[in-house]
Amino acid sequence: MSRVKDFFIRKNVVWSAKLYFVDAMGMMALGLFASLLIGTIFGTLYQYIEWESLSIIKNYSQAATGAVIGIAVAYALKAPALVLFSCGAVGLASYSLGIADMGITAGPAGSYICVLIAAELGKLVSKETKIDILVTPIVTIGSGVLLAQLICPGIAYIMYWLGEFINSATEMLPFFMGIVISVVMGIILTLPISSAAICAMIGITGLAGGAATAGCCAQMIGFAVMSFRENRWGGIVAQGLGTSMLQMGNIIKNPLIWIPPTLASAITGPIATCVFKLRCSGVSAGMGTCGLVGPIGIITDMGYGWFELTGIAVVCIILPAVLSMLFCEIMRKLKWIKENDLLLEM
């Protein structure tokens, strides 16, 4: 038994929830950003500029999504070179496979699951034979694609109906679902889990995507503004355009600091769905104001008329800032939030 354990340790195969559900999912989000999302941005520019090169960039960027996710997830698992490169093929196959009759694919969820397993199997055989250059890709790609053929139809079905349920429920109950989705996705964004990856997996769209964007923006802008006295302009940039995840250490010390931006998201969510009817899709909905991807995603789905731009400004920036600051100051007066509770080590 100890020999088996030592073998797995030597091969860097570690059964870790953090590795699989935090690190790997975080890298998958970066892969989505570097392919699908960038392609979407170029596609949006093409709608207004009509420069053919922008359309070509969009098409190739989005076509590479599955392969890029495969490489990103394998990278998170610290896969050796041959395994890493082979996972590109696994990611591409599992991203594209699904239920042909319904015209749906497993997408990011399929790539994520199949690459996790294929990469770990590839690591086990890596450099164990003198013909490693053949054995490792054969095992990695063969196991990954066979697994994709088996489970991707089921994954596609589950993700499709989960997304349909959330999107349809939000259309039918925009106020209630606006609160739920905004709060939940905002919390997930601040946790060391990828909200962007989750939004992409379930294919969130429409009003549900608008609510998710509102919640993510509320967390980022909220923490950036309410911590200004501690972190000044560096904190505004790091959290407002970077990530509110930087506050996780402080949240563990004092969970009460999470209340202001979460309350703000509970307010901005239904305003997004019921008043401005903001819409966003996929990975963009889970990015918040990180690189202004969330607002850009809304513009991509809705255009940039004065009403849409007003909605973006109010829901994504103004209200999160004002509400979070208001709630935070009340809590500071009650001594629930103390001096330097929101201080970042930068």
C-alpha positions in Angstrom: 0.0 0.0 0.0 2.8 2.4 0.9 4.5 1.7 -2.5 1.3 2.7 -4.3 1.1 5.8 -2.2 4.7 6.7 -2.9 4.2 6.1 -6.6 1.3 8.6 -6.7 3.3 11.1 -4.7 6.2 10.7 -7.1 3.9 11.3 -10.0 2.4 14.4 -8.4 -1.1 12.9 -8.4 -2.6 14.5 -5.3 -6.3 14.1 -4.4 -7.0 17.7 -3.4 -10.3 19.5 -3.5 -8.4 22.8 -3.7 -6.4 21.6 -6.7 -9.4 20.2 -8.6 -12.1 22.7 -7.7 -10.1 25.9 -7.1 -6.8 25.9 -8.9 -8.0 23.9 -12.0 -11.3 25.9 -12.3 -9.4 29.1 -11.9 -7.0 28.2 -14.7 -10.0 27.1 -16.8 -11.4 30.6 -16.4 -8.2 32.1 -17.6 -8.4 29.7 -20.6 -11.9 30.9 -21.3 -10.8 34.5 -21.1 -7.9 33.9 -23.5 -10.1 32.3 -26.1 -13.9 32.5 -26.0 -14.1 35.8 -24.2 -11.4 37.6 -26.3 -13.1 36.3 -29.4 -16.4 37.7 -28.2 -14.8 41.1 -27.7 -13.3 41.1 -31.2 -16.7 40.0 -32.5 -18.4 42.9 -30.8 -15.8 45.3 -32.3 -16.5 43.8 -35.7 -20.2 44.7 -35.4 -19.3 48.4 -35.2 -16.1 48.6 -37.2 -16.7 45.9 -39.8 -13.0 45.2 -40.3 -12.7 41.7 -41.7 -9.6 40.9 -39.6 -11.6 41.3 -36.4 -14.1 38.6 -37.6 -11.2 36.3 -38.4 -9.6 36.8 -35.0 -13.0 36.2 -33.3 -13.6 32.9 -35.3 -10.1 31.4 -34.5 -10.1 32.5 -30.9 -13.5 30.9 -30.2 -12.6 27.8 -32.2 -9.6 27.2 -29.9 -11.6 27.4 -26.7 -11.8 23.7 -26.0 -8.1 23.1 -26.6 -7.1 26.1 -24.6 -9.2 24.9 -21.6 -7.6 21.5 -21.9 -4.1 23.0 -21.7 -5.1 25.4 -18.9 -6.5 22.7 -16.7 -3.5 20.4 -17.3 -1.2 23.3 -16.4 -3.0 23.7 -13.1 -2.4 20.0 -12.4 1.3 20.6 -13.1 1.3 18.1 -15.9 4.5 17.2 -17.7 5.0 18.6 -21.2 3.7 15.7 -23.2 0.6 15.4 -21.0 0.1 19.1 -21.1 0.1 19.3 -24.9 -2.0 16.1 -25.3 -4.7 17.6 -23.1 -5.3 20.2 -25.8 -6.7 17.4 -28.0 -8.8 16.1 -25.0 -10.1 19.5 -24.3 -11.1 20.1 -27.9 -12.9 16.8 -28.2 -14.7 17.0 -24.9 -15.8 20.6 -25.5 -17.3 19.7 -28.9 -19.0 16.3 -28.0 -22.6 16.2 -26.8 -26.0 15.4 -28.2 -26.0 15.9 -31.9 -29.7 15.6 -32.3 -30.3 18.4 -29.9 -27.4 20.5 -31.2 -25.9 20.9 -27.7 -22.3 20.1 -26.6 -20.7 19.5 -23.2 -18.8 22.8 -23.6 -16.5 24.0 -20.8 -17.9 21.5 -18.3 -17.0 18.5 -20.5 -13.5 19.8 -21.1 -13.0 20.4 -17.4 -14.0 16.9 -16.2 -12.4 14.9 -19.0 -9.1 16.8 -18.9 -8.9 16.4 -15.1 -9.1 12.6 -15.5 -7.0 12.3 -18.6 -4.2 14.5 -17.2 -4.0 12.5 -14.1 -3.8 9.2 -16.0 -1.2 10.7 -18.3 0.9 11.8 -15.4 0.9 8.2 -14.1 2.5 6.8 -17.2 4.7 9.8 -18.1 8.4 8.9 -18.4 7.8 5.3 -17.3 8.9 3.8 -20.6 11.6 4.3 -23.1 9.0 5.2 -25.7 7.4 7.9 -23.6 6.9 10.1 -26.6 4.3 7.5 -27.8 2.9 6.1 -24.6 2.1 9.3 -22.8 0.1 11.0 -25.6 -1.7 7.7 -26.5 -2.8 7.2 -22.9 -3.7 10.8 -22.3 -5.6 11.4 -25.5 -7.0 7.9 -25.8 -8.4 7.9 -22.3 -9.6 11.4 -22.5 -11.5 11.1 -25.8 -13.0 7.7 -24.9 -14.2 9.2 -21.6 -15.6 12.2 -23.5 -17.6 9.9 -25.8 -19.1 8.2 -22.8 -19.9 11.1 -20.5 -20.2 14.2 -22.6 -23.7 13.5 -23.8 -24.8 13.3 -20.2 -22.9 16.4 -19.2 -24.3 18.3 -22.2 -27.9 17.3 -21.2 -27.4 18.3 -17.5 -25.7 21.6 -18.3 -28.3 22.4 -20.9 -31.3 21.9 -18.7 -29.7 23.5 -15.7 -29.0 26.6 -17.8 -32.5 26.5 -19.3 -34.0 26.3 -15.8 -32.0 29.2 -14.4 -32.5 31.4 -17.5 -36.3 30.6 -17.8 -36.9 31.0 -14.1 -35.3 34.4 -14.2 -37.5 35.4 -17.1 -40.6 34.3 -15.2 -39.6 35.6 -11.8 -37.1 38.4 -12.5 -37.4 40.0 -9.1 -36.9 36.9 -6.9 -34.3 35.3 -9.2 -32.6 38.6 -9.7 -31.8 38.6 -5.9 -30.9 35.0 -5.7 -28.5 34.9 -8.8 -26.9 38.2 -8.0 -26.2 37.3 -4.4 -25.0 33.7 -5.1 -22.8 34.6 -8.1 -21.3 37.6 -6.3 -20.4 35.4 -3.3 -18.9 32.8 -5.7 -16.8 35.5 -7.4 -15.2 36.5 -4.1 -14.6 32.9 -3.0 -11.6 31.2 -4.4 -13.9 29.6 -7.0 -14.3 30.8 -10.6 -17.7 32.4 -11.1 -16.7 33.0 -14.8 -16.2 29.2 -15.3 -19.5 28.4 -13.6 -21.4 30.9 -15.8 -19.8 29.4 -18.9 -20.5 25.8 -17.8 -24.2 26.3 -17.3 -24.6 28.6 -20.3 -26.1 31.4 -18.4 -27.7 34.1 -20.6 -30.4 36.8 -20.8 -31.7 38.3 -17.6 -30.0 35.7 -15.5 -26.7 36.7 -17.0 -27.5 40.4 -16.2 -28.2 39.5 -12.6 -25.0 37.5 -12.3 -23.1 40.5 -13.7 -24.8 42.8 -11.2 -23.8 40.6 -8.3 -20.2 40.2 -9.4 -19.8 44.0 -10.0 -21.4 44.7 -6.5 -18.7 42.6 -4.8 -15.8 44.1 -6.7 -16.8 47.7 -6.7 -18.2 47.4 -3.2 -15.0 46.1 -1.6 -13.0 48.6 -3.6 -14.9 51.6 -2.4 -15.6 50.6 1.2 -11.9 49.8 1.8 -10.7 53.1 0.2 -9.6 54.5 3.6 -7.3 51.6 4.2 -6.1 50.8 0.6 -6.5 54.1 -1.2 -6.3 54.1 -5.0 -4.2 50.9 -5.2 -7.1 49.1 -3.6 -9.6 50.7 -6.0 -7.6 49.3 -9.0 -6.7 46.0 -7.5 -10.3 45.1 -6.4 -12.4 47.2 -8.8 -10.6 46.1 -12.0 -8.9 43.0 -10.6 -10.8 40.8 -8.1 -12.6 41.0 -4.7 -11.0 37.6 -3.9 -8.1 39.7 -2.4 -10.4 40.2 0.6 -10.8 36.5 1.4 -8.1 36.6 4.1 -9.8 39.6 5.8 -13.2 37.9 5.4 -11.9 34.8 7.3 -10.8 37.1 10.1 -14.1 39.1 10.2 -16.9 37.6 8.1 -19.0 40.7 8.8 -17.1 42.7 6.2 -18.8 40.6 3.5 -22.3 42.0 4.5 -22.2 45.4 2.7 -21.3 44.3 -0.8 -23.6 41.2 -0.5 -26.6 43.5 0.6 -25.7 45.8 -2.3 -25.9 42.8 -4.7 -29.3 41.8 -3.3 -30.5 45.3 -4.4 -28.8 45.7 -7.7 -29.8 42.2 -8.9 -33.5 42.9 -9.2 -32.8 46.4 -10.5 -30.8 44.8 -13.3 -33.6 42.3 -14.1 -36.7 44.4 -13.6 -35.8 48.0 -14.3 -33.0 48.0 -16.9 -33.5 44.4 -18.0 -29.8 44.0 -18.5 -28.6 40.9 -20.4 -25.3 39.1 -20.5 -24.0 35.7 -21.6 -21.6 33.0 -20.5 -18.2 33.8 -19.1 -18.7 37.6 -19.3 -21.5 37.3 -16.7 -19.1 35.9 -14.1 -16.3 38.4 -14.6 -17.8 41.5 -13.0 -15.8 44.7 -13.5 -12.5 42.7 -14.0 -11.1 44.4 -17.0 -14.6 45.8 -17.5 -15.5 42.5 -19.0 -19.0 42.3 -17.4 -20.1 45.7 -18.8 -18.6 44.9 -22.2 -20.5 41.6 -22.1 -23.8 43.6 -21.6 -22.9 45.9 -24.5 -22.2 42.9 -26.6 -25.6 41.4 -25.9 -27.7 44.6 -25.9 -25.8 47.3 -27.8 -24.8 50.7 -26.4 -27.8 53.0 -26.4 -28.3 55.6 -23.7 -30.6 53.4 -21.7 -28.2 50.5 -21.8 -25.2 52.6 -20.8 -27.2 54.2 -18.0 -28.2 50.8 -16.7 -24.6 49.7 -16.8 -23.4 52.8 -14.9 -26.1 52.5 -12.3 -26.1 48.8 -11.7 -22.5 48.0 -12.2 -20.8 51.0 -10.7 -22.8 53.7 -9.0 -25.2 51.7 -6.8 -22.7 49.1 -5.7 -20.3 52.0 -4.6 -23.0 54.0 -2.8 -24.8 51.1 -1.2 -21.7 49.3 0.0 -20.2 52.5 1.4 -23.5 53.3 3.2 -23.8 49.8 4.7 -20.1 49.8 5.6 -20.3 53.2 7.4 -23.3 52.0 9.4 -21.4 48.9 10.4 -18.3 50.9 11.3 -20.4 53.0 13.7 -21.7 49.9 15.3 -18.1 48.7 15.6 -18.9 45.6 13.6 -16.2 46.7 11.1 -13.1 48.1 12.7 -10.1 50.0 11.5 -7.9 48.0 9.1 -10.4 45.1 8.9 -10.3 45.7 5.1 -6.6 46.4 4.8 -4.8 44.6 2.0 -1.1 43.7 2.0 0.0 45.2 -1.2 
